[in-house]
């Protein structure tokens, strides 16, 4: 009988085969980008901030389309866990949208960035504790791999800027062209996860 290796966080294969490991690695990438934005100036800060905005936008879209729907029905109390995470995401998107319109060299930029960083880190810890742990306990390796493929598909089609208030299907419908993008994202996710449209 052969043993099945379990991917570990930090293992490249884990990022491909396990949705929790993939998202945990992204949480690390987000922390590193915050460090890069804070530690740079001028064009370097602008470029690092652009990368941070994009990663946050695609990461949250993937969670909204793949992780949260599973969590809502995948474990007891999942509905409330997701509602709490969506409230945190909405607040972070509002701060991120404010920052997105600012000059990164403005004296007001770094204090607001620090506020965002604190909110994002608190949100990531809550996801890891209340959502990711339960997901890992309540499903098998095949489902974790399927969800990882879904996350990658969602990220490939996700908006690249924050859209506060777009944390639910109802909000997506109200947004017209963005809703179409979200629909294509959902279709790609379902296809990647081996589900019919």
C-alpha positions as CSV (number, residue, x, y, z in Angstrom):
1,X,0.0,0.0,0.0
2,X,1.5,3.3,-1.0
3,X,1.4,6.3,1.2
4,X,-0.2,9.5,-0.1
5,X,2.0,12.6,0.5
6,X,0.2,15.5,2.0
7,X,1.3,18.8,0.4
8,X,2.6,21.3,3.0
9,X,2.3,25.1,2.9
10,X,5.3,26.5,1.1
11,X,5.5,23.4,-1.2
12,X,4.9,24.5,-4.8
13,X,2.8,21.3,-5.3
14,X,0.6,22.4,-2.4
15,X,-0.3,25.6,-4.2
16,X,-1.5,23.5,-7.1
17,X,-3.3,20.8,-5.3
18,X,-4.7,22.3,-2.1
19,X,-6.9,25.4,-1.9
20,X,-6.0,26.1,1.7
21,X,-2.2,25.9,1.0
22,X,-2.7,28.1,-2.1
23,X,-4.6,30.8,-0.2
24,X,-2.2,30.7,2.8
25,X,0.7,31.2,0.4
26,X,-1.2,34.2,-1.0
27,X,-1.7,35.6,2.5
28,X,2.2,35.5,2.8
29,X,2.6,37.2,-0.6
30,X,0.2,39.9,0.5
31,X,2.2,40.5,3.7
32,X,5.4,40.7,1.7
33,X,3.8,43.2,-0.7
34,X,2.7,45.4,2.2
35,X,6.3,45.4,3.4
36,X,7.5,46.3,-0.1
37,X,5.1,49.2,-0.5
38,X,6.0,50.6,3.0
39,X,9.7,50.2,2.4
40,X,9.9,51.9,-1.0
41,X,9.4,55.3,-2.5
42,X,8.5,56.9,-5.8
43,X,8.0,54.6,-8.8
44,X,9.0,51.6,-6.8
45,X,6.2,52.3,-4.3
46,X,3.7,52.9,-7.0
47,X,4.6,49.6,-8.8
48,X,4.5,47.6,-5.6
49,X,1.2,49.2,-4.6
50,X,-0.3,48.3,-8.1
51,X,0.8,44.7,-7.5
52,X,-0.7,44.7,-4.0
53,X,-4.1,46.1,-5.3
54,X,-4.2,43.4,-8.0
55,X,-3.4,40.6,-5.7
56,X,-5.9,41.7,-3.1
57,X,-8.6,42.0,-5.8
58,X,-8.1,38.6,-7.4
59,X,-7.6,36.9,-4.0
60,X,-10.8,38.2,-2.6
61,X,-12.7,37.5,-5.8
62,X,-11.5,33.9,-5.7
63,X,-12.6,33.5,-2.1
64,X,-16.0,35.0,-2.8
65,X,-16.6,32.7,-5.8
66,X,-15.0,29.4,-4.5
67,X,-14.2,29.4,-0.8
68,X,-17.2,31.2,0.7
69,X,-19.9,29.2,-1.1
70,X,-18.2,26.0,0.1
71,X,-17.9,27.3,3.7
72,X,-21.6,28.4,3.8
73,X,-22.8,24.8,3.4
74,X,-19.7,22.8,4.2
75,X,-19.6,23.0,8.0
76,X,-21.9,24.0,10.9
77,X,-21.9,27.8,11.4
78,X,-20.4,28.3,8.0
79,X,-23.1,30.9,7.0
80,X,-22.2,33.2,9.9
81,X,-18.4,32.7,9.4
82,X,-18.8,33.8,5.7
83,X,-21.0,36.8,6.6
84,X,-18.4,38.0,9.1
85,X,-15.6,37.6,6.5
86,X,-17.7,39.5,3.9
87,X,-18.1,42.4,6.3
88,X,-14.4,42.5,6.8
89,X,-13.8,42.3,3.0
90,X,-16.2,45.1,2.3
91,X,-14.5,47.4,4.9
92,X,-11.0,46.6,3.5
93,X,-12.2,47.2,-0.1
94,X,-13.5,50.6,0.9
95,X,-10.1,51.6,2.3
96,X,-8.3,50.1,-0.6
97,X,-10.5,52.1,-3.1
98,X,-9.6,55.3,-1.2
99,X,-5.9,54.4,-1.4
100,X,-6.2,53.4,-5.1
101,X,-7.1,57.0,-5.9
102,X,-4.3,58.6,-3.9
103,X,-0.7,59.6,-4.9
104,X,1.5,57.0,-3.2
105,X,3.9,59.8,-2.3
106,X,1.2,61.7,-0.4
107,X,1.9,62.2,3.3
108,X,-1.6,60.7,3.9
109,X,-0.8,57.5,2.0
110,X,1.2,55.5,4.5
111,X,-1.0,56.1,7.5
112,X,-4.0,54.9,5.4
113,X,-2.0,52.0,4.1
114,X,-1.2,51.0,7.7
115,X,-4.9,51.0,8.5
116,X,-5.5,48.8,5.5
117,X,-2.7,46.5,6.4
118,X,-4.1,46.0,9.9
119,X,-7.5,45.2,8.6
120,X,-6.2,42.8,6.0
121,X,-4.1,41.0,8.5
122,X,-6.9,40.6,10.9
123,X,-9.2,39.4,8.1
124,X,-6.5,36.8,7.0
125,X,-6.2,35.5,10.5
126,X,-9.9,35.1,10.8
127,X,-10.1,33.3,7.5
128,X,-7.3,30.9,8.5
129,X,-8.9,30.2,11.9
130,X,-12.6,30.2,11.2
131,X,-12.8,29.2,7.5
132,X,-9.7,27.4,6.3
133,X,-9.3,25.1,9.3
134,X,-12.9,23.9,8.9
135,X,-12.6,23.5,5.1
136,X,-9.5,21.3,5.6
137,X,-11.3,19.2,8.2
138,X,-14.6,18.9,6.3
139,X,-13.4,17.8,2.9
140,X,-10.9,15.5,1.1
141,X,-7.8,16.0,-1.0
142,X,-9.7,15.7,-4.2
143,X,-12.1,18.5,-3.2
144,X,-9.3,20.7,-2.0
145,X,-7.6,20.2,-5.4
146,X,-10.8,21.0,-7.2
147,X,-11.3,24.1,-5.2
148,X,-7.6,25.1,-5.9
149,X,-8.4,24.8,-9.7
150,X,-11.5,26.9,-9.1
151,X,-9.5,29.6,-7.3
152,X,-7.0,29.8,-10.2
153,X,-9.8,30.1,-12.7
154,X,-11.5,32.8,-10.7
155,X,-8.2,34.7,-10.4
156,X,-7.6,34.5,-14.1
157,X,-10.8,36.4,-14.7
158,X,-11.1,38.6,-11.6
159,X,-11.3,42.4,-11.6
160,X,-7.9,44.0,-10.9
161,X,-9.3,46.8,-8.7
162,X,-11.4,46.8,-5.5
163,X,-15.1,47.0,-5.9
164,X,-16.7,47.7,-2.5
165,X,-20.2,46.2,-2.2
166,X,-19.5,43.4,-4.7
167,X,-19.3,40.6,-2.1
168,X,-22.6,38.9,-3.1
169,X,-24.4,37.6,-6.2
170,X,-27.1,40.2,-5.8
171,X,-24.5,43.0,-5.9
172,X,-23.0,41.4,-9.0
173,X,-26.3,41.5,-10.8
174,X,-26.7,45.2,-10.1
175,X,-23.3,46.1,-11.7
176,X,-24.0,45.3,-15.4
177,X,-20.7,44.8,-17.2
178,X,-18.9,43.7,-14.0
179,X,-21.7,41.2,-13.4
180,X,-21.0,39.7,-16.8
181,X,-17.3,39.4,-15.8
182,X,-18.4,37.7,-12.6
183,X,-20.6,35.3,-14.5
184,X,-17.7,34.3,-16.8
185,X,-15.6,33.8,-13.7
186,X,-18.3,31.5,-12.1
187,X,-18.5,29.6,-15.4
188,X,-14.7,29.1,-15.5
189,X,-14.7,28.1,-11.8
190,X,-17.4,25.5,-12.4
191,X,-15.7,24.1,-15.4
192,X,-12.3,23.9,-13.6
193,X,-14.0,22.1,-10.7
194,X,-15.7,19.6,-13.1
195,X,-19.2,20.8,-12.7
196,X,-21.9,21.5,-15.3
197,X,-22.8,25.2,-15.9
